[in-house]
Structure formats: C-alpha cells, structure tokens
Amino acid sequence: MAQRYGGKYSPDPRPGDGSAPPPRHPFQGQRAARSRGRANLMFVVPLALVPRAFLSDPTGMALTLMALGVLLLAAWLTREGLKAEDVWAVRKVARRPAIPRKMFGSALTGAGLFLAGMTPGAGFLAPAIFAVLGVVLHSAAFGVDPMRDKGIEGADSLQRERVARVIDEAEKHLRTMTDAIARAGDRRLEARVERFQGTVREMFRTVENDPRDLTAARRYLVVYLLGARDATVKFAELYARTRDAGARADYEALLTDLEENFTARTRTLLLDDRADLDIEIEVLRDRLQREGVRTASAIPNSGE
C-alpha cells in the first residue's frame, strides 16, 4: 500500500516516528462555520463587474468600480464577522463583538448592489430593489452578529467580567505570536506555536468554567504569555534574517518548557475544582443527614 512520505524531520511527520504529536487546532472541538465558504465566494462574484466597468462610459465606469469596492469591503467584513462569531461561540465567557461586522457587511452589500444597478438616466426603483434583496439575502445566508455577552450575567458578573478581560488580552498575545511566527516562513515552527496555543486555550476554558481560578492562573495568562509573545516576536525577526539553528533550538525548548508549565497548572486547577466539588458534596450530605434524610451512600448494603 502506498504511503505518504514523511519522517521525524518532515513538516508533517507521521504518527509513531518519534516526533512531537500533531498540533492542535486553536479552537479544537469547534465545528467549522458552514457559511465560511459562501463568505469566500463573495470575493469572487463581484469581479464580474470588472469587464462591465471598462466597457462603460466614464460615469458608468465610476459607478461600477465604486460598486466593486463596496462589495469587496462587504465580503471582507462578513468574513471577519464570521471569525469573530467563531471565537465568541467557542468561549463560555465572552463579550459580544465590539463591531457588528456581519451587519455592516449586509448594509454594504445592499449599497454595492444599489451602485451596481445604477445606470445614467435610469430611475432609482430597480437599484433600490437590488439593495433590499441584497440585505435580506445576506442576512439570511450569514445571520447577524452576536448581540449579547455570554456567561457574564448573574451574581458573579464582576468576576466573569474580569475573566473576559484577561482572556481577551491573552487572545491578543496569541494572535501577535501567530502573526510574528508566520513571518519566519517555517511551517514546523508555525505548527509548534499552534500546539502551544492549544495548551494555553485549555487553561482559558478551565478558568471560564470556574472564574475563581483566575487568581491562580493570572500569572500564566498575563506575565508568562506576555513573555512568550515578546520572545516569539524577537525570535521571528532574528530567524527570518539568519536562519540560526541554535536560536531555533532555544526557542523550541522555551515553548516546550512553557507548554509543560501551562499543562501542569491547568491540571492543578482541575484537581482543585474536583476537591471543591467533593467538599460541596460532603457538606450537602451532612446537612441532609442532620435533617433526617438518608442519602444513597448512607444506606447499608442489603447483602451485608
């Protein structure tokens, strides 16, 4: 049977070759947005206006090129809105997107179709119909942006708001790392950084599940992650120029050390959560027994 070539030092090593495990996706377990392909298609469809622009009179060419620019801007806003929605959906504690990109994309789609439907000497009815249809169809295809904060309401809203702020800032550090390592032009390094980011995001989810863990995790999410970001930026600049193998080895060792520490801290947080749960269960059982209610664990085995 034919096998794809790969080895320990290949960009995509095969399982079992002694190399590191494959990188985790930044949003592992998240279902991909079905509408992402339609958003990419929005960049292609407006290009049909290009021939029309150069076959029109100056006024028609100006209107058509304006329509093209507006529709491409609408496509970009729609795609960015879908990305922001994906981030909002995967997190348990999140603020709604500050800018409703998909709604702006709907409005700009209508404006672009209005401009595309304009012809010198014609009325406004047909372009207006195109605009309304564009807004309605865009909203039906992509929906609207999340309009509420998630997981921040309730008695501990202040604590969850703090969690949301810290994780928002930490996500910015991770995006900076992604952008920086991409400039190094090395797929294996990009995959290595992605794997580290997956470990960090596991801590995000743990803190979101129990905001009380923020105090114990703050040093990791603020200090250590900021250091990882700065180290990545400096390494990427150096490695892009020199391809220094020693610097690369040092950087990968740093990521390994950080990953192990983040994993250990996350495991500790989970153990603390389990200990808290056990205490709550014991307290509740004691209260029930004091009130004369027998729990299942207190009922003797009938076979004894």
C-alpha positions in Angstrom: 0.0 0.0 0.0 1.3 3.4 -0.9 2.2 5.7 2.0 2.7 9.5 2.1 6.4 10.3 2.6 7.1 11.8 6.0 9.5 11.4 8.8 10.7 12.9 12.1 12.1 16.0 10.4 9.3 16.5 7.9 6.9 19.4 8.2 4.1 16.9 8.7 5.6 13.9 10.5 3.8 10.5 10.5 2.5 9.2 13.8 4.9 6.8 15.5 8.1 8.2 14.1 9.3 9.6 17.4 8.4 13.2 16.6 6.2 15.5 18.6 2.4 15.0 18.5 0.5 16.8 15.8 -0.6 20.4 16.6 -4.0 21.0 18.0 -6.3 23.4 16.3 -6.6 26.7 18.2 -10.4 26.0 18.6 -10.3 22.2 18.9 -13.7 20.7 19.2 -15.4 23.7 17.5 -17.5 23.0 14.4 -16.4 25.0 11.4 -18.8 27.6 10.2 -20.8 26.3 7.3 -21.2 29.8 5.8 -17.4 30.4 5.6 -17.3 29.1 2.0 -20.1 31.4 1.0 -18.2 34.3 2.5 -15.1 33.5 0.4 -17.3 33.3 -2.7 -18.4 36.9 -2.0 -14.8 37.9 -3.0 -15.2 36.2 -6.4 -18.7 37.2 -7.6 -18.1 41.0 -7.7 -15.2 40.5 -10.1 -17.8 40.0 -12.8 -18.2 43.8 -12.7 -14.7 44.4 -13.9 -15.4 43.9 -17.7 -18.6 45.9 -17.4 -16.6 48.8 -15.9 -14.2 49.1 -18.8 -17.0 48.8 -21.4 -19.0 51.7 -19.9 -18.8 55.4 -20.3 -16.9 57.4 -17.6 -19.9 57.8 -15.3 -20.9 54.1 -15.6 -17.2 53.1 -15.0 -17.0 55.2 -11.9 -20.3 53.7 -10.5 -19.3 50.2 -11.3 -15.8 50.5 -9.8 -17.4 52.0 -6.7 -19.8 49.1 -6.5 -16.9 46.6 -6.9 -15.0 48.3 -4.0 -18.0 48.4 -1.7 -18.9 44.7 -2.4 -15.3 43.6 -1.7 -15.4 45.5 1.5 -18.7 43.9 2.4 -17.1 40.5 1.7 -14.1 41.2 4.0 -16.3 42.5 6.8 -18.5 39.4 6.5 -15.6 37.0 6.7 -14.1 38.9 9.7 -17.6 38.8 11.4 -17.7 35.1 11.0 -14.3 34.7 12.5 -15.3 36.9 15.5 -18.5 34.8 15.9 -16.5 31.6 15.9 -14.3 33.0 18.7 -17.5 34.1 20.6 -19.2 30.7 20.1 -16.3 28.6 21.4 -15.8 30.5 24.6 -18.0 30.2 27.6 -17.3 33.7 28.9 -17.1 36.3 26.1 -18.2 39.8 25.2 -20.2 40.3 22.1 -18.1 41.6 19.2 -17.5 45.4 19.6 -18.2 46.0 15.9 -21.1 44.2 14.3 -19.2 43.3 11.1 -21.7 41.0 9.6 -24.5 43.6 9.9 -22.2 46.2 8.3 -21.5 43.6 5.6 -25.2 43.3 4.9 -25.6 47.1 4.7 -22.6 47.4 2.4 -23.8 44.5 0.2 -27.0 46.4 -0.3 -25.1 49.7 -1.0 -22.9 47.9 -3.5 -25.8 46.3 -5.4 -27.5 49.7 -5.4 -24.5 51.3 -7.1 -24.2 48.3 -9.5 -27.8 48.8 -10.5 -27.4 52.5 -11.2 -27.3 53.5 -14.9 -27.1 57.0 -16.2 -30.6 58.3 -16.9 -32.4 55.4 -15.2 -34.6 55.7 -12.1 -33.9 54.5 -8.6 -36.5 51.8 -8.3 -34.6 48.9 -9.7 -31.3 49.7 -7.8 -33.4 50.1 -4.6 -34.9 46.6 -5.2 -31.5 45.2 -5.7 -30.3 46.8 -2.5 -33.2 45.5 -0.4 -32.8 42.0 -1.8 -29.0 42.1 -1.1 -29.5 43.0 2.5 -32.2 40.4 3.1 -30.3 37.6 1.3 -27.1 38.4 3.0 -28.8 38.3 6.5 -30.4 35.0 5.6 -27.2 33.5 4.4 -24.9 34.7 7.2 -27.1 35.7 10.1 -26.4 38.6 12.4 -23.6 39.2 14.9 -23.9 38.0 18.5 -25.7 40.8 20.3 -25.2 39.8 23.9 -22.3 39.0 26.3 -22.1 35.3 27.1 -21.5 33.9 30.6 -21.1 37.3 32.2 -24.6 37.7 33.7 -25.5 36.6 37.2 -24.4 37.1 40.8 -20.7 36.7 39.9 -20.9 39.0 36.9 -18.0 41.2 38.1 -15.7 38.1 38.4 -16.7 36.9 35.0 -16.1 40.3 33.5 -12.6 40.2 34.9 -12.1 36.7 33.3 -13.4 38.0 29.9 -11.0 41.0 30.1 -8.0 38.8 30.9 -8.7 36.3 28.2 -9.4 39.0 25.6 -6.0 40.4 26.3 -4.4 36.9 26.3 -6.0 36.2 22.9 -4.4 39.4 21.5 -1.0 38.0 22.6 -1.7 34.7 20.9 -2.7 36.5 17.6 0.5 38.5 17.8 2.5 35.3 18.2 0.7 33.8 15.2 1.4 36.9 13.0 5.1 37.0 14.1 5.9 33.3 13.6 4.3 33.5 10.1 7.0 36.0 9.1 9.7 33.4 9.9 8.4 31.3 7.0 8.7 27.9 8.6 5.7 25.5 8.7 7.1 23.4 11.5 7.5 26.4 13.7 4.0 27.6 12.9 2.7 24.2 13.9 4.7 24.2 17.1 3.3 27.6 18.1 -0.2 26.4 17.3 0.3 23.4 19.6 1.4 25.7 22.4 -1.6 28.0 21.8 -3.9 25.0 22.1 -2.4 24.3 25.6 -2.9 27.9 26.6 -6.5 27.8 25.4 -7.2 24.8 27.6 -6.4 27.0 30.5 -8.8 29.6 29.1 -11.6 27.1 29.1 -10.7 25.9 32.7 -10.8 29.5 34.0 -14.0 30.2 32.2 -15.7 27.2 33.8 -14.7 28.4 37.2 -13.8 32.1 37.4 -12.4 31.6 40.9 -9.3 30.0 39.2 -8.4 33.4 37.7 -6.2 34.4 40.6 -4.1 31.2 40.4 -3.9 31.4 36.6 -3.4 35.2 36.2 0.4 35.0 36.3 0.4 32.5 33.4 -2.2 34.4 31.3 -0.6 37.8 31.9 3.1 37.6 32.7 4.2 34.3 31.1 2.1 34.7 28.0 3.4 38.3 27.5 6.9 36.9 27.8 6.1 34.2 25.2 4.7 36.9 22.9 7.8 39.1 23.1 10.2 36.1 22.7 8.3 35.0 19.6 8.4 38.4 18.0 12.2 38.8 18.6 12.9 35.2 17.5 10.9 35.6 14.3 12.8 38.7 13.4 16.1 37.1 14.0 15.3 33.8 12.4 13.9 35.4 9.2 17.3 37.1 8.7 19.8 34.5 9.9 18.1 31.0 10.0 20.1 30.5 13.1 19.7 26.8 14.1 20.8 27.5 17.7 18.3 30.2 18.2 15.6 27.9 16.8 16.5 25.1 19.2 16.4 27.6 22.1 13.0 28.9 21.1 11.5 25.4 20.7 12.9 24.5 24.1 11.3 27.6 25.6 7.9 26.7 24.1 8.3 23.1 25.5 9.0 24.5 29.0 6.1 26.9 28.8 3.8 24.2 27.5 4.7 21.8 30.3 4.1 24.6 32.9 0.8 25.6 31.4 -0.3 22.0 31.3 0.7 21.4 34.9 -1.1 24.5 36.1 -4.2 23.6 34.2 -4.1 20.1 35.7 -3.8 21.6 39.2 -6.8 23.9 38.6 -8.9 20.9 37.6 -7.8 19.0 40.7 -8.7 22.0 42.9 -12.1 22.1 41.2 -12.6 18.4 41.9 -11.6 18.9 45.6 -14.1 21.8 45.8 -16.8 19.6 44.4 -16.0 16.8 46.9 -16.3 19.3 49.7 -19.6 20.6 48.5 -21.0 17.0 48.2 -19.8 16.1 51.8 -21.3 19.3 53.2 -24.6 18.6 51.5 -24.7 15.0 52.7 -24.0 16.2 56.3 -26.9 18.7 56.1 -29.3 16.0 54.7 -28.3 13.6 57.5 -28.8 16.2 60.2 -32.3 16.8 58.8 -33.1 13.0 58.8 -32.7 12.5 55.1 -30.7 9.4 54.2 -28.5 9.6 51.1 -27.8 6.6 48.9 -24.3 6.3 50.2 -25.6 6.1 53.8 -28.0 3.2 53.1 -26.3 -0.1 54.1 -25.9 -2.8 51.6 -28.8 -5.2 51.9 -26.5 -8.2 51.3 -24.5 -7.4 54.5 
